[in-house]
Amino acid sequence: MLQQTPTRDLAIPHAEGVSNDEFKGAMSRLAAGVVLVTAHDPEDGPHGEDVGMTATAFLSVSLDPPLVMVSLRNGSRMDDLLDEVPVWAVSLLSESQRHIAGRFAMKGRVSDRLLFADLPYTRGPHSNAPLMGGALATLECRTENRVVAGDHTLVVARVLAANLPSAEGGPLTYFRGKYRTLG
């Protein structure tokens, strides 16, 4: 009989021999771009509510058709919302948008409505989701597939629109547990 190892106990290694701390330490050395995933929840309140989440596990999957993927923690608000709402958006954050990344990465945060209150954005014509002003690029997406992978869900989506605003500067990156800039 297999013995179950508690997933929350960081000191106990997985059956394969890699502890959560070792895995997190190794993966922290992989630099990643930082994006803001957004969606509009039409069922929340009289006019709906905008929802946002900072992500670093975002990547291009295919050119033909144009597909991207984001990894969402199972049971998170964004995971639940994208299971219900098929269209959403991504803003590729610039190095000057560290404050946005930090704001939407907070755990136990206030209502997302307040988080968007003082930020410049437009609504995507395909998704009705916020597209951040000052982003390096924005994408509007439609979910094609969802794959549960451990404690996350991989959401594969078709890109419906891609915009390249005239943003200044380089990308915001995440490396060794901190937001960084290239240069």
SVG drawing of the C-alpha trace seen along z (x, -y; Angstrom):
<svg xmlns="http://www.w3.org/2000/svg" viewBox="-28 -57 50 59">
<polyline fill="none" stroke="black" stroke-width="0.4" points="0.0,0.0 1.3,-3.5 1.9,-5.9 0.3,-9.3 2.7,-12.2 1.1,-15.5 1.5,-18.0 1.6,-20.9 4.6,-19.6 7.6,-21.3 10.2,-19.2 9.1,-15.8 10.4,-15.0 8.1,-13.7 8.3,-10.0 10.6,-10.9 13.0,-12.6 12.4,-16.3 11.1,-18.4 8.8,-21.4 11.6,-23.7 14.1,-22.2 11.7,-22.4 10.8,-26.0 14.4,-26.9 15.4,-25.4 12.4,-27.0 13.1,-30.4 16.2,-30.5 14.2,-30.5 13.5,-34.1 9.9,-34.6 7.9,-37.4 5.1,-38.9 1.6,-39.3 -1.7,-40.4 -4.5,-38.0 -7.9,-39.7 -11.6,-38.7 -15.0,-40.3 -17.4,-38.4 -20.8,-39.4 -22.6,-37.6 -20.8,-39.6 -22.9,-42.6 -25.3,-44.7 -22.7,-45.6 -20.4,-42.7 -16.9,-42.9 -13.4,-42.9 -11.0,-40.3 -7.2,-40.3 -4.3,-38.0 -0.6,-38.3 1.0,-35.4 4.5,-34.3 3.5,-30.9 2.3,-32.2 3.7,-31.1 3.1,-30.9 2.0,-27.4 1.3,-27.6 1.6,-30.0 -1.0,-28.2 -3.5,-28.5 -2.3,-31.2 -2.5,-29.6 -1.2,-30.6 -1.3,-28.9 -1.5,-30.1 -1.2,-28.1 -3.8,-28.8 -3.8,-27.5 -6.8,-25.1 -9.7,-26.7 -8.4,-30.3 -10.9,-32.9 -9.4,-33.2 -9.4,-29.4 -13.1,-29.3 -14.0,-32.3 -12.2,-31.1 -14.0,-27.8 -17.3,-29.8 -16.3,-32.7 -14.7,-31.6 -13.1,-34.9 -10.3,-36.8 -7.3,-38.9 -3.6,-39.2 -1.5,-42.3 2.3,-41.8 3.6,-44.1 6.4,-46.6 9.2,-47.3 7.4,-50.4 4.3,-48.3 5.8,-46.6 3.2,-48.2 0.4,-46.5 2.1,-43.1 2.4,-43.5 -1.1,-44.7 -2.7,-41.8 -0.4,-39.2 -1.5,-40.0 -3.1,-37.2 -6.2,-38.1 -6.6,-41.3 -9.5,-43.6 -12.2,-43.5 -10.7,-43.6 -13.0,-46.5 -10.8,-48.7 -7.6,-47.3 -8.6,-48.5 -9.9,-51.9 -6.9,-54.1 -5.3,-52.1 -5.5,-53.2 -7.1,-50.5 -9.4,-50.0 -12.0,-47.2 -11.2,-44.5 -13.8,-44.4 -13.8,-40.5 -13.5,-39.8 -14.8,-42.9 -11.8,-42.4 -9.5,-45.2 -6.4,-45.7 -3.7,-47.6 -2.5,-51.0 1.3,-51.0 1.6,-47.3 4.1,-46.0 1.4,-44.0 -2.2,-42.9 -4.0,-39.7 -7.6,-38.7 -8.2,-35.0 -10.9,-32.3 -10.3,-29.1 -9.9,-26.1 -8.8,-23.5 -8.3,-23.0 -5.9,-20.4 -5.6,-19.7 -1.9,-19.3 -1.2,-18.7 -2.4,-21.7 -2.8,-23.9 -5.0,-24.0 -3.3,-24.7 -5.7,-26.9 -4.9,-26.8 -6.5,-29.6 -6.8,-30.8 -5.7,-34.4 -8.5,-36.5 -6.7,-39.8 -3.1,-41.0 -2.3,-44.7 1.2,-46.3 0.8,-49.7 3.7,-52.1 4.9,-51.3 8.3,-52.4 10.9,-50.3 11.5,-46.6 9.6,-43.7 8.9,-43.2 10.5,-39.8 10.4,-37.6 13.6,-35.9 14.6,-34.4 11.4,-35.6 11.6,-39.2 10.4,-41.5 13.3,-42.5 14.1,-44.5 16.4,-43.6 19.6,-45.6"/>
</svg>
